Amino acid sequence: MSHHSTQGLRVYNVGDDVEGCICQALGAGPLVKHLAPLAKTGAAKPSQRTEGAMALLIIAATAAVDAAAAKEATKENVFEEALK
């Protein structure tokens, strides 16, 4: 994501668990597009499992609050590919 962009993702962690994470996404579709390959590769390659899991977590969190991110995740088949 370009640092010149006014769109971005803000994640405010309230506690150590995923349920305590409050996500506010502003145009997160492009973020999902960039993270999708990492999430898919992480599911297939043990050496990239941690990065893939984190990418999948970010994608899921943004898709939950942003329609563009959800649409992009569906278009990229992120969940189907990552959870094979």
VOTORVEX-248506 format. One record per residue (C-alpha): residue number from 1; residue in one letter; x, y, z. Coordinates in steps of 0.05 Angstrom, whole numbers. Example, Ala and Ser with C-alpha at 12.3 -4.5 7.8 and 13.67 -1.06 7.14 Angstrom:
2
+-----+-----+--------+--------+--------+
:   n : res :     xx :     yy :     zz :
+-----+-----+--------+--------+--------+
:   1 :   a :    246 :    -90 :    156 :
:   2 :   s :    273 :    -21 :    143 :
+-----+-----+--------+--------+--------+
***
This chain:
84
+-----+-----+--------+--------+--------+
:   n : res :     xx :     yy :     zz :
+-----+-----+--------+--------+--------+
:   1 :   m :      0 :      0 :      0 :
:   2 :   s :     27 :     67 :    -19 :
:   3 :   h :     44 :    116 :     37 :
:   4 :   h :     14 :    170 :     -7 :
:   5 :   s :    -54 :    138 :     -4 :
:   6 :   t :   -107 :    167 :     41 :
:   7 :   q :   -139 :     99 :     46 :
:   8 :   g :   -112 :     49 :     95 :
:   9 :   l :   -125 :      2 :    151 :
:  10 :   r :   -124 :     19 :    225 :
:  11 :   v :   -124 :    -37 :    275 :
:  12 :   y :   -130 :    -20 :    348 :
:  13 :   n :   -113 :    -79 :    393 :
:  14 :   v :   -153 :    -81 :    456 :
:  15 :   g :   -124 :   -141 :    492 :
:  16 :   d :    -86 :   -201 :    468 :
:  17 :   d :   -142 :   -240 :    435 :
:  18 :   v :   -172 :   -234 :    366 :
:  19 :   e :   -240 :   -217 :    395 :
:  20 :   g :   -209 :   -156 :    427 :
:  21 :   c :   -186 :   -128 :    361 :
:  22 :   i :   -226 :    -70 :    335 :
:  23 :   c :   -215 :    -60 :    261 :
:  24 :   q :   -234 :      1 :    221 :
:  25 :   a :   -221 :     -9 :    147 :
:  26 :   l :   -222 :     47 :     96 :
:  27 :   g :   -218 :     20 :     25 :
:  28 :   a :   -185 :    -45 :     45 :
:  29 :   g :   -197 :    -81 :    -21 :
:  30 :   p :   -127 :    -65 :    -48 :
:  31 :   l :    -96 :    -90 :     17 :
:  32 :   v :   -132 :   -157 :      9 :
:  33 :   k :   -108 :   -162 :    -62 :
:  34 :   h :    -36 :   -155 :    -39 :
:  35 :   l :    -43 :   -203 :     20 :
:  36 :   a :    -81 :   -257 :    -18 :
:  37 :   p :    -21 :   -291 :    -49 :
:  38 :   l :     15 :   -293 :     18 :
:  39 :   a :    -46 :   -324 :     53 :
:  40 :   k :    -52 :   -377 :     -2 :
:  41 :   t :     23 :   -393 :     -2 :
:  42 :   g :     25 :   -398 :     73 :
:  43 :   a :    -26 :   -453 :     71 :
:  44 :   a :     17 :   -494 :     23 :
:  45 :   k :     88 :   -481 :     48 :
:  46 :   p :    107 :   -497 :    120 :
:  47 :   s :    163 :   -446 :    117 :
:  48 :   q :    113 :   -390 :    105 :
:  49 :   r :     58 :   -416 :    152 :
:  50 :   t :     64 :   -359 :    202 :
:  51 :   e :     62 :   -304 :    150 :
:  52 :   g :      4 :   -337 :    115 :
:  53 :   a :    -35 :   -343 :    180 :
:  54 :   m :    -24 :   -269 :    196 :
:  55 :   a :    -44 :   -249 :    125 :
:  56 :   l :   -107 :   -291 :    131 :
:  57 :   l :   -124 :   -259 :    198 :
:  58 :   i :   -117 :   -189 :    169 :
:  59 :   i :   -159 :   -208 :    108 :
:  60 :   a :   -213 :   -238 :    152 :
:  61 :   a :   -214 :   -177 :    198 :
:  62 :   t :   -218 :   -128 :    141 :
:  63 :   a :   -270 :   -169 :    103 :
:  64 :   a :   -314 :   -169 :    166 :
:  65 :   v :   -319 :    -93 :    167 :
:  66 :   d :   -307 :    -72 :     95 :
:  67 :   a :   -351 :    -93 :     36 :
:  68 :   a :   -295 :    -79 :    -15 :
:  69 :   a :   -247 :   -124 :     24 :
:  70 :   a :   -299 :   -179 :     28 :
:  71 :   k :   -312 :   -174 :    -46 :
:  72 :   e :   -237 :   -177 :    -62 :
:  73 :   a :   -227 :   -237 :    -15 :
:  74 :   t :   -283 :   -274 :    -50 :
:  75 :   k :   -256 :   -255 :   -119 :
:  76 :   e :   -187 :   -280 :   -100 :
:  77 :   n :   -215 :   -344 :    -69 :
:  78 :   v :   -172 :   -331 :     -8 :
:  79 :   f :   -212 :   -371 :     43 :
:  80 :   e :   -222 :   -431 :     -2 :
:  81 :   e :   -148 :   -434 :    -22 :
:  82 :   a :   -120 :   -420 :     47 :
:  83 :   l :   -164 :   -470 :     82 :
:  84 :   k :   -153 :   -529 :     35 :
+-----+-----+--------+--------+--------+
***
